[in-house]
């Protein structure tokens, strides 16, 4: 995966946990930065430190990114993804979004500011994601520069028992499909290896 990869106008990278999807996004960002002195790269990070383990995980990812892609900036934005993409997208700037799954989680499972607990929102609130998702899809389709999106493929395991979890998996699946339709390239990662599902770049 370290060989030269053509930078697509937009690429969706899907995979399971530790599949290598974030690493591929980093390789693309590093390659973009190496391509020209005028190029910039920015990571829109959607993760939130819900607990101590998540805080440590975020810190570890930050340290790894700083070592592997030292020239990439970071913008932390858990919710207003469309607006942040519009703000950063420029012809000379590659934007990495990592990740769409956590962004959707932030929309439908808001953390309580009082106790720090992370609970499922009501079933009906799944409908509330339509507006921010539509705004994001519009921003993605109109992006001025290349965009690399990282997301989880979670629909390949057992069917969740809870109705709310099933609703989330369904919503994420629809989001992935909508993003894949817009992106010029879609890559599925497994065991660190890329499988191209779509490439119109």
Number of C-alpha atoms within 10 A of each C-alpha: 11 9 7 9 12 10 17 19 18 26 26 28 29 27 21 17 15 12 18 21 28 26 18 22 23 20 18 24 29 19 18 21 21 13 10 10 9 9 16 20 25 20 26 21 21 22 22 16 14 13 12 9 10 13 14 12 14 16 13 12 13 13 12 13 19 14 10 14 17 12 17 19 14 16 15 15 19 20 18 15 23 18 14 17 25 16 11 19 21 17 12 17 20 27 27 28 23 22 23 24 21 20 22 21 20 18 19 22 19 15 19 11 8 6 7 12 12 15 11 15 15 11 14 10 13 18 11 12 14 13 10 17 18 14 15 20 17 14 19 23 14 12 20 18 17 22 27 27 25 22 24 21 18 16 14 7 7 7 10 13 8 9 10 16 14 14 15 21 18 15 18 21 17 12 20 19 12 14 22 21 13 16 23 16 21 25 21 22 23 16 12 16 14 19 13 12 12 16 12 10 12
